[in-house]
């Protein structure tokens, strides 16, 4: 559970809605069936992908395994198929070190049920709900006061 300062820092400064908990279980699912989002959106064609390979070394580790309505589907070539472990774990790119990130959800992705990581909301729904309830209560109270003062004021 996050303290008040951590909640403020994550939500107001970093503009995050979730924080990561847990640890990697080494299943390798995060290295398979990957969509790659670039500044234009999810990569749609191989020509676009070839251009990206010159921009960052991470892209050179990927191979196209499929294409669907969302875009190209990739798999990391550094995943050992027998052990489901990364062959370059100590020197893996930052995007792999930071997995999973909140952006995964903004793209419609999700973590597998058996993933050791969890994305926890920074501000739990119960707090959000209470805040909304308080605002609604204050609105009603303010409306009642205004009506009382405007129409039923003793002269």
C-alpha positions in Angstrom: 0.0 0.0 0.0 1.3 3.4 -0.9 1.6 6.2 1.6 0.1 9.7 0.9 3.4 11.2 -0.5 3.9 8.2 -2.8 0.3 8.5 -4.0 0.8 12.2 -4.7 4.1 11.7 -6.5 2.8 8.8 -8.7 -0.5 10.4 -9.5 0.2 14.1 -9.7 3.9 14.3 -10.7 4.3 11.2 -12.8 0.6 11.2 -14.0 0.3 7.5 -13.3 -2.8 5.5 -12.4 -1.1 2.2 -11.5 2.1 1.0 -9.9 3.7 -2.4 -10.4 4.0 -5.0 -7.7 5.2 -8.6 -7.7 8.1 -10.2 -9.6 8.9 -12.1 -12.8 8.1 -15.8 -12.7 10.0 -16.5 -15.9 7.2 -17.8 -18.1 8.3 -15.9 -21.2 4.8 -14.8 -22.2 5.8 -11.2 -22.3 8.4 -11.9 -25.0 5.8 -13.6 -27.3 3.0 -12.1 -29.2 4.2 -8.5 -28.8 2.7 -5.4 -30.5 5.1 -2.5 -30.9 3.8 1.0 -30.5 5.8 3.8 -32.0 5.0 7.5 -32.1 2.6 6.9 -35.0 0.8 4.1 -33.3 1.1 0.3 -33.5 3.5 -0.8 -36.3 1.4 -1.9 -39.3 3.8 -3.0 -42.0 7.3 -4.5 -42.4 8.7 -1.4 -44.2 7.9 0.7 -41.2 9.5 -1.9 -38.9 12.7 -2.0 -41.0 13.0 1.8 -40.6 12.7 1.4 -36.8 15.5 -1.1 -36.6 18.0 1.7 -37.4 16.6 3.9 -34.5 17.0 1.6 -31.5 18.7 -1.7 -30.9 15.6 -3.1 -29.2 13.9 -3.4 -32.6 16.7 -5.6 -34.0 15.8 -8.3 -31.4 12.3 -8.7 -32.7 11.0 -10.9 -35.5 7.6 -10.7 -37.2 5.5 -13.8 -36.5 2.0 -12.7 -37.6 -0.2 -9.8 -38.6 -3.7 -9.2 -37.4 -6.3 -6.3 -37.4 -4.2 -4.5 -34.7 -0.9 -4.6 -36.5 2.3 -6.7 -36.8 2.8 -9.3 -34.1 6.4 -9.9 -32.9 8.4 -12.3 -30.8 11.8 -11.5 -29.2 14.7 -13.5 -30.7 16.5 -13.4 -27.3 13.9 -15.7 -25.6 15.3 -19.2 -25.2 12.4 -21.5 -26.3 13.5 -24.3 -24.1 14.0 -22.4 -20.8 11.7 -19.4 -21.5 14.6 -17.2 -20.2 16.2 -14.2 -21.8 19.6 -14.9 -23.4 20.7 -11.3 -22.8 19.1 -10.8 -19.4 22.0 -8.7 -17.9 22.1 -6.4 -20.9 18.5 -6.4 -21.9 17.0 -3.1 -23.1 15.2 -0.7 -20.8 11.8 -1.5 -22.2 12.3 -5.1 -21.0 13.6 -3.9 -17.6 10.6 -1.7 -17.0 8.0 -4.3 -18.0 5.1 -4.1 -17.4 4.3 -0.5 -17.7 1.0 1.4 -17.6 1.1 2.0 -21.3 0.4 -1.6 -21.8 -3.2 -1.0 -20.6 -3.6 2.2 -22.7 -3.0 0.1 -25.8 -5.6 -2.5 -24.7 -3.1 -5.0 -23.5 -3.2 -7.0 -20.3 -1.1 -9.3 -18.1 -1.6 -13.0 -18.3 -3.5 -14.5 -15.4 -0.4 -16.4 -14.2 2.0 -13.4 -14.5 3.9 -12.7 -11.3 3.5 -8.9 -11.8 0.3 -7.1 -10.9 -0.6 -3.5 -11.7 -2.3 -2.0 -8.6 -4.3 1.3 -8.8 -2.5 4.1 -7.1 -5.8 5.5 -5.8 -8.1 2.5 -5.0 -11.6 2.6 -6.4 -13.0 2.9 -2.8 -11.2 6.2 -2.4 -12.3 7.5 -5.8 -15.9 6.5 -5.0 -15.8 8.3 -1.6 -14.4 11.5 -3.2 -17.2 11.5 -5.7 -19.8 10.9 -3.0 -18.5 13.8 -1.0 -18.5 16.1 -4.0 -22.1 15.1 -4.8 -23.1 15.6 -1.2 -21.5 19.0 -1.2 -23.3 20.0 -4.4 -26.6 19.0 -3.0 -26.0 20.9 0.3 -24.8 24.0 -1.6 -27.9 23.8 -3.9 -30.2 23.5 -0.8 -28.5 26.5 0.9 -28.7 28.6 -2.3 -32.4 27.8 -2.7 -33.1 28.5 1.0 -31.2 31.8 0.9 -32.7 32.9 -2.4 -36.4 32.0 -2.1 -37.1 31.5 1.6 -35.1 34.4 3.1 -37.0 36.2 5.8 -37.4 39.9 5.1 
